[in-house]
Amino acid sequence: MSRPTRLESEEIRAWLEGHPGWERVGEALSKRYTFADFAGALAFAVRVGMAAERRDHHPDLEVGWGKARAVWTTHDAKGITALDLELAEKTDSLAGSDAT
């Protein structure tokens, strides 16, 4: 399977405008989520991890009491790709109503 190519800054900027909470940090997309407790944050991280495994594309995840952060980038493309955008959207859907 071929890996996606790095997106142009304008494409990323346009995507960010339609996806509140996401920000570009260097060559990655990052978003913080809050949850009622540690269990909610951990369950979210597990859901994201399972989705990542299915796509063979893995984020950096940080989990703490009532909070989680997801960071998507494509290392071999040295930046943000369409796969990162797709999985960032999936991350939002996996946070669902658990996130505040």
Biopython code that builds the backbone (N, CA, C, O; Angstrom):
import numpy as np
from Bio.PDB.StructureBuilder import StructureBuilder

atoms = [
    (1, "MET", "N", (0.845, -1.176, 0.000)),
    (1, "MET", "CA", (0.000, 0.000, 0.000)),
    (1, "MET", "C", (0.890, 1.239, 0.000)),
    (1, "MET", "O", (1.819, 1.342, 0.801)),
    (2, "SER", "N", (0.606, 2.169, -0.893)),
    (2, "SER", "CA", (1.404, 3.392, -0.939)),
    (2, "SER", "C", (0.970, 4.327, 0.176)),
    (2, "SER", "O", (-0.199, 4.362, 0.560)),
    (3, "ARG", "N", (1.911, 5.067, 0.675)),
    (3, "ARG", "CA", (1.647, 6.013, 1.761)),
    (3, "ARG", "C", (1.226, 7.355, 1.166)),
    (3, "ARG", "O", (1.661, 7.717, 0.073)),
    (4, "PRO", "N", (0.390, 8.083, 1.877)),
    (4, "PRO", "CA", (-0.058, 9.384, 1.372)),
    (4, "PRO", "C", (1.071, 10.406, 1.357)),
    (4, "PRO", "O", (2.071, 10.272, 2.061)),
    (5, "THR", "N", (0.880, 11.423, 0.538)),
    (5, "THR", "CA", (1.878, 12.486, 0.436)),
    (5, "THR", "C", (1.480, 13.679, 1.296)),
    (5, "THR", "O", (0.312, 13.862, 1.640)),
    (6, "ARG", "N", (2.459, 14.464, 1.624)),
    (6, "ARG", "CA", (2.295, 15.648, 2.465)),
    (6, "ARG", "C", (1.387, 16.665, 1.782)),
    (6, "ARG", "O", (1.508, 16.914, 0.583)),
    (7, "LEU", "N", (0.477, 17.248, 2.559)),
    (7, "LEU", "CA", (-0.444, 18.246, 2.028)),
    (7, "LEU", "C", (0.193, 19.636, 2.025)),
    (7, "LEU", "O", (1.121, 19.917, 2.783)),
    (8, "GLU", "N", (-0.323, 20.479, 1.165)),
    (8, "GLU", "CA", (0.103, 21.872, 1.115)),
    (8, "GLU", "C", (-0.502, 22.627, 2.297)),
    (8, "GLU", "O", (-1.561, 22.254, 2.803)),
    (9, "SER", "N", (0.166, 23.678, 2.729)),
    (9, "SER", "CA", (-0.294, 24.468, 3.874)),
    (9, "SER", "C", (-1.707, 24.994, 3.683)),
    (9, "SER", "O", (-2.483, 25.023, 4.638)),
    (10, "GLU", "N", (-2.058, 25.408, 2.478)),
    (10, "GLU", "CA", (-3.391, 25.947, 2.216)),
    (10, "GLU", "C", (-4.474, 24.888, 2.447)),
    (10, "GLU", "O", (-5.535, 25.200, 2.988)),
    (11, "GLU", "N", (-4.221, 23.652, 2.046)),
    (11, "GLU", "CA", (-5.185, 22.573, 2.270)),
    (11, "GLU", "C", (-5.390, 22.343, 3.766)),
    (11, "GLU", "O", (-6.514, 22.144, 4.225)),
    (12, "ILE", "N", (-4.315, 22.374, 4.500)),
    (12, "ILE", "CA", (-4.382, 22.171, 5.945)),
    (12, "ILE", "C", (-5.119, 23.328, 6.604)),
    (12, "ILE", "O", (-5.967, 23.115, 7.470)),
    (13, "ARG", "N", (-4.803, 24.538, 6.202)),
    (13, "ARG", "CA", (-5.455, 25.725, 6.752)),
    (13, "ARG", "C", (-6.965, 25.664, 6.510)),
    (13, "ARG", "O", (-7.748, 25.968, 7.410)),
    (14, "ALA", "N", (-7.370, 25.279, 5.321)),
    (14, "ALA", "CA", (-8.799, 25.183, 5.001)),
    (14, "ALA", "C", (-9.472, 24.120, 5.862)),
    (14, "ALA", "O", (-10.589, 24.324, 6.337)),
    (15, "TRP", "N", (-8.805, 22.991, 6.064)),
    (15, "TRP", "CA", (-9.369, 21.935, 6.898)),
    (15, "TRP", "C", (-9.523, 22.422, 8.342)),
    (15, "TRP", "O", (-10.552, 22.179, 8.971)),
    (16, "LEU", "N", (-8.523, 23.093, 8.856)),
    (16, "LEU", "CA", (-8.562, 23.586, 10.233)),
    (16, "LEU", "C", (-9.738, 24.543, 10.463)),
    (16, "LEU", "O", (-10.333, 24.544, 11.541)),
    (17, "GLU", "N", (-10.067, 25.345, 9.469)),
    (17, "GLU", "CA", (-11.177, 26.293, 9.599)),
    (17, "GLU", "C", (-12.499, 25.583, 9.868)),
    (17, "GLU", "O", (-13.381, 26.146, 10.517)),
    (18, "GLY", "N", (-12.644, 24.376, 9.385)),
    (18, "GLY", "CA", (-13.884, 23.623, 9.564)),
    (18, "GLY", "C", (-13.851, 22.618, 10.698)),
    (18, "GLY", "O", (-14.793, 21.843, 10.865)),
    (19, "HIS", "N", (-12.780, 22.618, 11.481)),
    (19, "HIS", "CA", (-12.636, 21.623, 12.546)),
    (19, "HIS", "C", (-12.167, 22.290, 13.836)),
    (19, "HIS", "O", (-10.973, 22.327, 14.133)),
    (20, "PRO", "N", (-13.127, 22.816, 14.594)),
    (20, "PRO", "CA", (-12.808, 23.541, 15.830)),
    (20, "PRO", "C", (-11.989, 22.699, 16.814)),
    (20, "PRO", "O", (-12.203, 21.498, 16.976)),
    (21, "GLY", "N", (-11.058, 23.372, 17.449)),
    (21, "GLY", "CA", (-10.238, 22.723, 18.469)),
    (21, "GLY", "C", (-8.932, 22.152, 17.946)),
    (21, "GLY", "O", (-7.972, 22.004, 18.702)),
    (22, "TRP", "N", (-8.888, 21.834, 16.670)),
    (22, "TRP", "CA", (-7.660, 21.316, 16.080)),
    (22, "TRP", "C", (-6.734, 22.479, 15.772)),
    (22, "TRP", "O", (-7.173, 23.553, 15.361)),
    (23, "GLU", "N", (-5.458, 22.247, 15.976)),
    (23, "GLU", "CA", (-4.463, 23.258, 15.629)),
    (23, "GLU", "C", (-3.265, 22.583, 14.977)),
    (23, "GLU", "O", (-2.988, 21.402, 15.186)),
    (24, "ARG", "N", (-2.579, 23.372, 14.191)),
    (24, "ARG", "CA", (-1.345, 22.887, 13.587)),
    (24, "ARG", "C", (-0.205, 23.225, 14.534)),
    (24, "ARG", "O", (-0.022, 24.376, 14.933)),
    (25, "VAL", "N", (0.545, 22.211, 14.879)),
    (25, "VAL", "CA", (1.719, 22.379, 15.737)),
    (25, "VAL", "C", (2.896, 21.809, 14.948)),
    (25, "VAL", "O", (3.085, 20.595, 14.885)),
    (26, "GLY", "N", (3.675, 22.693, 14.354)),
    (26, "GLY", "CA", (4.757, 22.230, 13.491)),
    (26, "GLY", "C", (4.176, 21.502, 12.296)),
    (26, "GLY", "O", (3.391, 22.067, 11.534)),
    (27, "GLU", "N", (4.557, 20.265, 12.137)),
    (27, "GLU", "CA", (4.067, 19.451, 11.018)),
    (27, "GLU", "C", (3.088, 18.390, 11.499)),
    (27, "GLU", "O", (3.081, 17.266, 10.997)),
    (28, "ALA", "N", (2.257, 18.757, 12.481)),
    (28, "ALA", "CA", (1.283, 17.827, 13.046)),
    (28, "ALA", "C", (-0.016, 18.557, 13.353)),
    (28, "ALA", "O", (-0.053, 19.785, 13.443)),
    (29, "LEU", "N", (-1.088, 17.772, 13.513)),
    (29, "LEU", "CA", (-2.375, 18.262, 13.975)),
    (29, "LEU", "C", (-2.541, 17.841, 15.421)),
    (29, "LEU", "O", (-2.230, 16.704, 15.777)),
    (30, "SER", "N", (-3.025, 18.741, 16.255)),
    (30, "SER", "CA", (-3.147, 18.454, 17.679)),
    (30, "SER", "C", (-4.492, 18.947, 18.207)),
    (30, "SER", "O", (-4.983, 20.003, 17.809)),
    (31, "LYS", "N", (-5.075, 18.164, 19.110)),
    (31, "LYS", "CA", (-6.305, 18.594, 19.765)),
    (31, "LYS", "C", (-6.350, 18.015, 21.169)),
    (31, "LYS", "O", (-5.966, 16.869, 21.400)),
    (32, "ARG", "N", (-6.829, 18.834, 22.104)),
    (32, "ARG", "CA", (-7.015, 18.426, 23.496)),
    (32, "ARG", "C", (-8.505, 18.185, 23.748)),
    (32, "ARG", "O", (-9.364, 18.910, 23.246)),
    (33, "TYR", "N", (-8.782, 17.164, 24.526)),
    (33, "TYR", "CA", (-10.141, 16.804, 24.904)),
    (33, "TYR", "C", (-10.221, 16.733, 26.418)),
    (33, "TYR", "O", (-9.243, 16.390, 27.083)),
    (34, "THR", "N", (-11.385, 17.057, 26.959)),
    (34, "THR", "CA", (-11.594, 16.887, 28.394)),
    (34, "THR", "C", (-12.731, 15.901, 28.624)),
    (34, "THR", "O", (-13.670, 15.809, 27.833)),
    (35, "PHE", "N", (-12.622, 15.167, 29.725)),
    (35, "PHE", "CA", (-13.584, 14.129, 30.089)),
    (35, "PHE", "C", (-13.918, 14.265, 31.566)),
    (35, "PHE", "O", (-13.254, 14.997, 32.299)),
    (36, "ALA", "N", (-14.939, 13.562, 31.989)),
    (36, "ALA", "CA", (-15.382, 13.660, 33.377)),
    (36, "ALA", "C", (-14.371, 13.092, 34.362)),
    (36, "ALA", "O", (-14.315, 13.516, 35.516)),
    (37, "ASP", "N", (-13.569, 12.127, 33.901)),
    (37, "ASP", "CA", (-12.632, 11.475, 34.812)),
    (37, "ASP", "C", (-11.553, 10.736, 34.014)),
    (37, "ASP", "O", (-11.527, 10.793, 32.785)),
    (38, "PHE", "N", (-10.677, 10.052, 34.725)),
    (38, "PHE", "CA", (-9.592, 9.320, 34.079)),
    (38, "PHE", "C", (-10.125, 8.188, 33.209)),
    (38, "PHE", "O", (-9.617, 7.948, 32.114)),
    (39, "ALA", "N", (-11.148, 7.494, 33.698)),
    (39, "ALA", "CA", (-11.704, 6.366, 32.943)),
    (39, "ALA", "C", (-12.219, 6.817, 31.579)),
    (39, "ALA", "O", (-12.025, 6.118, 30.584)),
    (40, "GLY", "N", (-12.868, 7.968, 31.522)),
    (40, "GLY", "CA", (-13.369, 8.483, 30.247)),
    (40, "GLY", "C", (-12.247, 8.812, 29.285)),
    (40, "GLY", "O", (-12.334, 8.509, 28.095)),
    (41, "ALA", "N", (-11.186, 9.434, 29.799)),
    (41, "ALA", "CA", (-10.033, 9.774, 28.956)),
    (41, "ALA", "C", (-9.332, 8.510, 28.458)),
    (41, "ALA", "O", (-8.929, 8.430, 27.298)),
    (42, "LEU", "N", (-9.191, 7.533, 29.340)),
    (42, "LEU", "CA", (-8.523, 6.289, 28.963)),
    (42, "LEU", "C", (-9.347, 5.512, 27.936)),
    (42, "LEU", "O", (-8.796, 4.974, 26.976)),
    (43, "ALA", "N", (-10.653, 5.451, 28.136)),
    (43, "ALA", "CA", (-11.519, 4.753, 27.177)),
    (43, "ALA", "C", (-11.429, 5.404, 25.801)),
    (43, "ALA", "O", (-11.398, 4.710, 24.785)),
    (44, "PHE", "N", (-11.389, 6.729, 25.767)),
    (44, "PHE", "CA", (-11.225, 7.453, 24.513)),
    (44, "PHE", "C", (-9.914, 7.064, 23.839)),
    (44, "PHE", "O", (-9.890, 6.783, 22.641)),
    (45, "ALA", "N", (-8.827, 7.047, 24.600)),
    (45, "ALA", "CA", (-7.522, 6.698, 24.039)),
    (45, "ALA", "C", (-7.529, 5.280, 23.470)),
    (45, "ALA", "O", (-6.910, 5.027, 22.436)),
    (46, "VAL", "N", (-8.209, 4.373, 24.120)),
    (46, "VAL", "CA", (-8.297, 2.998, 23.611)),
    (46, "VAL", "C", (-9.081, 2.973, 22.300)),
    (46, "VAL", "O", (-8.687, 2.286, 21.357)),
    (47, "ARG", "N", (-10.181, 3.713, 22.235)),
    (47, "ARG", "CA", (-10.964, 3.760, 20.985)),
    (47, "ARG", "C", (-10.125, 4.326, 19.839)),
    (47, "ARG", "O", (-10.153, 3.801, 18.726)),
    (48, "VAL", "N", (-9.388, 5.385, 20.114)),
    (48, "VAL", "CA", (-8.519, 5.972, 19.090)),
    (48, "VAL", "C", (-7.439, 4.969, 18.686)),
    (48, "VAL", "O", (-7.137, 4.822, 17.502)),
    (49, "GLY", "N", (-6.867, 4.292, 19.657)),
    (49, "GLY", "CA", (-5.838, 3.299, 19.371)),
    (49, "GLY", "C", (-6.342, 2.170, 18.477)),
    (49, "GLY", "O", (-5.629, 1.717, 17.581)),
    (50, "MET", "N", (-7.553, 1.724, 18.716)),
    (50, "MET", "CA", (-8.127, 0.650, 17.889)),
    (50, "MET", "C", (-8.367, 1.141, 16.456)),
    (50, "MET", "O", (-8.105, 0.413, 15.499)),
    (51, "ALA", "N", (-8.859, 2.358, 16.312)),
    (51, "ALA", "CA", (-9.059, 2.923, 14.968)),
    (51, "ALA", "C", (-7.721, 3.081, 14.258)),
    (51, "ALA", "O", (-7.617, 2.832, 13.057)),
    (52, "ALA", "N", (-6.702, 3.493, 14.998)),
    (52, "ALA", "CA", (-5.366, 3.656, 14.424)),
    (52, "ALA", "C", (-4.819, 2.313, 13.934)),
    (52, "ALA", "O", (-4.230, 2.234, 12.857)),
    (53, "GLU", "N", (-5.014, 1.280, 14.716)),
    (53, "GLU", "CA", (-4.545, -0.057, 14.311)),
    (53, "GLU", "C", (-5.203, -0.499, 13.016)),
    (53, "GLU", "O", (-4.546, -1.055, 12.136)),
    (54, "ARG", "N", (-6.513, -0.250, 12.898)),
    (54, "ARG", "CA", (-7.227, -0.653, 11.676)),
    (54, "ARG", "C", (-6.665, 0.043, 10.442)),
    (54, "ARG", "O", (-6.680, -0.533, 9.354)),
    (55, "ARG", "N", (-6.171, 1.264, 10.589)),
    (55, "ARG", "CA", (-5.631, 2.019, 9.456)),
    (55, "ARG", "C", (-4.113, 1.949, 9.361)),
    (55, "ARG", "O", (-3.523, 2.510, 8.438)),
    (56, "ASP", "N", (-3.474, 1.261, 10.313)),
    (56, "ASP", "CA", (-2.015, 1.161, 10.365)),
    (56, "ASP", "C", (-1.370, 2.548, 10.327)),
    (56, "ASP", "O", (-0.414, 2.800, 9.593)),
    (57, "HIS", "N", (-1.934, 3.433, 11.146)),
    (57, "HIS", "CA", (-1.437, 4.805, 11.236)),
    (57, "HIS", "C", (-1.690, 5.260, 12.666)),
    (57, "HIS", "O", (-2.835, 5.267, 13.117)),
    (58, "HIS", "N", (-0.658, 5.632, 13.370)),
    (58, "HIS", "CA", (-0.750, 5.777, 14.814)),
    (58, "HIS", "C", (-0.419, 7.180, 15.299)),
    (58, "HIS", "O", (0.599, 7.749, 14.904)),
    (59, "PRO", "N", (-1.271, 7.742, 16.155)),
    (59, "PRO", "CA", (-1.034, 9.077, 16.699)),
    (59, "PRO", "C", (-0.165, 9.005, 17.947)),
    (59, "PRO", "O", (0.091, 7.930, 18.490)),
    (60, "ASP", "N", (0.271, 10.152, 18.378)),
    (60, "ASP", "CA", (0.804, 10.284, 19.727)),
    (60, "ASP", "C", (-0.400, 10.613, 20.593)),
    (60, "ASP", "O", (-1.186, 11.502, 20.265)),
    (61, "LEU", "N", (-0.541, 9.900, 21.693)),
    (61, "LEU", "CA", (-1.643, 10.133, 22.617)),
    (61, "LEU", "C", (-1.091, 10.436, 23.999)),
    (61, "LEU", "O", (-0.167, 9.773, 24.470)),
    (62, "GLU", "N", (-1.658, 11.434, 24.636)),
    (62, "GLU", "CA", (-1.341, 11.756, 26.027)),
    (62, "GLU", "C", (-2.639, 11.627, 26.809)),
    (62, "GLU", "O", (-3.681, 12.127, 26.385)),
    (63, "VAL", "N", (-2.570, 10.955, 27.949)),
    (63, "VAL", "CA", (-3.761, 10.751, 28.769)),
    (63, "VAL", "C", (-3.449, 11.146, 30.201)),
    (63, "VAL", "O", (-2.402, 10.792, 30.744)),
    (64, "GLY", "N", (-4.358, 11.874, 30.795)),
    (64, "GLY", "CA", (-4.250, 12.252, 32.201)),
    (64, "GLY", "C", (-5.627, 12.222, 32.824)),
    (64, "GLY", "O", (-6.593, 11.821, 32.175)),
    (65, "TRP", "N", (-5.734, 12.639, 34.072)),
    (65, "TRP", "CA", (-7.020, 12.625, 34.746)),
    (65, "TRP", "C", (-7.952, 13.617, 34.059)),
    (65, "TRP", "O", (-7.753, 14.830, 34.123)),
    (66, "GLY", "N", (-8.971, 13.073, 33.402)),
    (66, "GLY", "CA", (-9.977, 13.903, 32.765)),
    (66, "GLY", "C", (-9.538, 14.623, 31.510)),
    (66, "GLY", "O", (-10.206, 15.554, 31.061)),
    (67, "LYS", "N", (-8.416, 14.202, 30.937)),
    (67, "LYS", "CA", (-7.964, 14.894, 29.731)),
    (67, "LYS", "C", (-7.188, 13.937, 28.830)),
    (67, "LYS", "O", (-6.611, 12.947, 29.280)),
    (68, "ALA", "N", (-7.195, 14.268, 27.557)),
    (68, "ALA", "CA", (-6.422, 13.516, 26.570)),
    (68, "ALA", "C", (-6.044, 14.469, 25.447)),
    (68, "ALA", "O", (-6.721, 15.465, 25.194)),
    (69, "ARG", "N", (-4.955, 14.141, 24.790)),
    (69, "ARG", "CA", (-4.495, 14.924, 23.637)),
    (69, "ARG", "C", (-4.111, 13.948, 22.544)),
    (69, "ARG", "O", (-3.430, 12.954, 22.795)),
    (70, "ALA", "N", (-4.555, 14.238, 21.328)),
    (70, "ALA", "CA", (-4.202, 13.425, 20.161)),
    (70, "ALA", "C", (-3.379, 14.283, 19.203)),
    (70, "ALA", "O", (-3.705, 15.445, 18.959)),
    (71, "VAL", "N", (-2.321, 13.703, 18.671)),
    (71, "VAL", "CA", (-1.442, 14.384, 17.718)),
    (71, "VAL", "C", (-1.258, 13.456, 16.520)),
    (71, "VAL", "O", (-0.786, 12.327, 16.654)),
    (72, "TRP", "N", (-1.639, 13.957, 15.356)),
    (72, "TRP", "CA", (-1.528, 13.185, 14.116)),
    (72, "TRP", "C", (-0.503, 13.810, 13.186)),
    (72, "TRP", "O", (-0.511, 15.022, 12.970)),
    (73, "THR", "N", (0.374, 12.990, 12.637)),
    (73, "THR", "CA", (1.311, 13.377, 11.589)),
    (73, "THR", "C", (1.747, 12.110, 10.871)),
    (73, "THR", "O", (1.605, 11.008, 11.401)),
    (74, "THR", "N", (2.272, 12.266, 9.679)),
    (74, "THR", "CA", (2.787, 11.122, 8.932)),
    (74, "THR", "C", (4.294, 11.276, 8.854)),
    (74, "THR", "O", (4.809, 12.081, 8.078)),
    (75, "HIS", "N", (4.985, 10.508, 9.653)),
    (75, "HIS", "CA", (6.433, 10.666, 9.781)),
    (75, "HIS", "C", (7.182, 10.450, 8.466)),
    (75, "HIS", "O", (8.093, 11.208, 8.135)),
    (76, "ASP", "N", (6.793, 9.413, 7.718)),
    (76, "ASP", "CA", (7.537, 9.158, 6.476)),
    (76, "ASP", "C", (7.259, 10.208, 5.405)),
    (76, "ASP", "O", (8.042, 10.339, 4.464)),
    (77, "ALA", "N", (6.155, 10.966, 5.523)),
    (77, "ALA", "CA", (5.881, 12.081, 4.606)),
    (77, "ALA", "C", (6.427, 13.391, 5.164)),
    (77, "ALA", "O", (6.404, 14.418, 4.485)),
    (78, "LYS", "N", (6.913, 13.355, 6.388)),
    (78, "LYS", "CA", (7.457, 14.536, 7.071)),
    (78, "LYS", "C", (6.439, 15.669, 7.181)),
    (78, "LYS", "O", (6.767, 16.844, 7.020)),
    (79, "GLY", "N", (5.181, 15.277, 7.463)),
    (79, "GLY", "CA", (4.154, 16.292, 7.629)),
    (79, "GLY", "C", (2.762, 15.715, 7.672)),
    (79, "GLY", "O", (2.573, 14.520, 7.901)),
    (80, "ILE", "N", (1.798, 16.571, 7.450)),
    (80, "ILE", "CA", (0.383, 16.229, 7.531)),
    (80, "ILE", "C", (-0.098, 15.745, 6.173)),
    (80, "ILE", "O", (0.168, 16.367, 5.145)),
    (81, "THR", "N", (-0.812, 14.622, 6.187)),
    (81, "THR", "CA", (-1.348, 14.033, 4.964)),
    (81, "THR", "C", (-2.860, 13.898, 5.072)),
    (81, "THR", "O", (-3.446, 14.164, 6.121)),
    (82, "ALA", "N", (-3.484, 13.481, 3.974)),
    (82, "ALA", "CA", (-4.925, 13.249, 3.972)),
    (82, "ALA", "C", (-5.308, 12.190, 5.005)),
    (82, "ALA", "O", (-6.394, 12.258, 5.580)),
    (83, "LEU", "N", (-4.452, 11.235, 5.243)),
    (83, "LEU", "CA", (-4.717, 10.207, 6.246)),
    (83, "LEU", "C", (-4.797, 10.818, 7.647)),
    (83, "LEU", "O", (-5.610, 10.387, 8.464)),
    (84, "ASP", "N", (-3.971, 11.802, 7.923)),
    (84, "ASP", "CA", (-4.042, 12.492, 9.212)),
    (84, "ASP", "C", (-5.368, 13.236, 9.355)),
    (84, "ASP", "O", (-5.982, 13.205, 10.422)),
    (85, "LEU", "N", (-5.809, 13.898, 8.300)),
    (85, "LEU", "CA", (-7.088, 14.604, 8.343)),
    (85, "LEU", "C", (-8.234, 13.631, 8.589)),
    (85, "LEU", "O", (-9.119, 13.884, 9.407)),
    (86, "GLU", "N", (-8.202, 12.525, 7.874)),
    (86, "GLU", "CA", (-9.244, 11.501, 8.018)),
    (86, "GLU", "C", (-9.296, 10.983, 9.458)),
    (86, "GLU", "O", (-10.370, 10.865, 10.048)),
    (87, "LEU", "N", (-8.138, 10.681, 10.006)),
    (87, "LEU", "CA", (-8.115, 10.104, 11.352)),
    (87, "LEU", "C", (-8.341, 11.159, 12.437)),
    (87, "LEU", "O", (-8.803, 10.821, 13.527)),
    (88, "ALA", "N", (-8.035, 12.400, 12.170)),
    (88, "ALA", "CA", (-8.388, 13.468, 13.109)),
    (88, "ALA", "C", (-9.913, 13.582, 13.195)),
    (88, "ALA", "O", (-10.464, 13.739, 14.285)),
    (89, "GLU", "N", (-10.582, 13.504, 12.065)),
    (89, "GLU", "CA", (-12.048, 13.538, 12.068)),
    (89, "GLU", "C", (-12.604, 12.328, 12.808)),
    (89, "GLU", "O", (-13.565, 12.450, 13.567)),
    (90, "LYS", "N", (-12.012, 11.180, 12.594)),
    (90, "LYS", "CA", (-12.426, 9.968, 13.293)),
    (90, "LYS", "C", (-12.217, 10.140, 14.805)),
    (90, "LYS", "O", (-13.044, 9.697, 15.601)),
    (91, "THR", "N", (-11.131, 10.774, 15.187)),
    (91, "THR", "CA", (-10.840, 11.020, 16.602)),
    (91, "THR", "C", (-11.958, 11.835, 17.228)),
    (91, "THR", "O", (-12.412, 11.523, 18.329)),
    (92, "ASP", "N", (-12.410, 12.882, 16.535)),
    (92, "ASP", "CA", (-13.525, 13.675, 17.047)),
    (92, "ASP", "C", (-14.765, 12.818, 17.241)),
    (92, "ASP", "O", (-15.446, 12.923, 18.261)),
    (93, "SER", "N", (-15.056, 11.976, 16.271)),
    (93, "SER", "CA", (-16.257, 11.152, 16.382)),
    (93, "SER", "C", (-16.123, 10.150, 17.532)),
    (93, "SER", "O", (-17.119, 9.806, 18.167)),
    (94, "LEU", "N", (-14.917, 9.685, 17.802)),
    (94, "LEU", "CA", (-14.711, 8.733, 18.889)),
    (94, "LEU", "C", (-14.789, 9.394, 20.263)),
    (94, "LEU", "O", (-15.064, 8.727, 21.261)),
    (95, "ALA", "N", (-14.551, 10.689, 20.315)),
    (95, "ALA", "CA", (-14.710, 11.407, 21.586)),
    (95, "ALA", "C", (-16.185, 11.504, 21.933)),
    (95, "ALA", "O", (-16.566, 11.430, 23.101)),
    (96, "GLY", "N", (-17.015, 11.671, 20.903)),
    (96, "GLY", "CA", (-18.448, 11.693, 21.081)),
    (96, "GLY", "C", (-18.927, 12.581, 22.195)),
    (96, "GLY", "O", (-18.358, 13.642, 22.453)),
    (97, "SER", "N", (-19.967, 12.147, 22.850)),
    (97, "SER", "CA", (-20.573, 12.938, 23.921)),
    (97, "SER", "C", (-19.814, 12.810, 25.238)),
    (97, "SER", "O", (-20.128, 13.502, 26.206)),
    (98, "ASP", "N", (-18.801, 11.915, 25.279)),
    (98, "ASP", "CA", (-17.993, 11.769, 26.494)),
    (98, "ASP", "C", (-17.137, 13.004, 26.738)),
    (98, "ASP", "O", (-16.856, 13.351, 27.885)),
    (99, "ALA", "N", (-16.722, 13.668, 25.660)),
    (99, "ALA", "CA", (-15.828, 14.825, 25.781)),
    (99, "ALA", "C", (-16.626, 16.086, 26.087)),
    (99, "ALA", "O", (-17.764, 16.251, 25.649)),
    (100, "THR", "N", (-15.997, 16.960, 26.846)),
    (100, "THR", "CA", (-16.640, 18.234, 27.139)),
    (100, "THR", "C", (-15.818, 19.375, 26.572)),
    (100, "THR", "O", (-16.196, 20.538, 26.715)),
]
sb = StructureBuilder()
sb.init_structure("model")
sb.init_model(0)
sb.init_chain("A")
sb.init_seg("    ")
for serial, (resi, resn, name, xyz) in enumerate(atoms, 1):
    if name == "N":
        sb.init_residue(resn, " ", resi, " ")
    sb.init_atom(name, np.array(xyz, "f"), 0.0, 1.0, " ", f" {name:<3s}", serial, name[0])
structure = sb.get_structure()
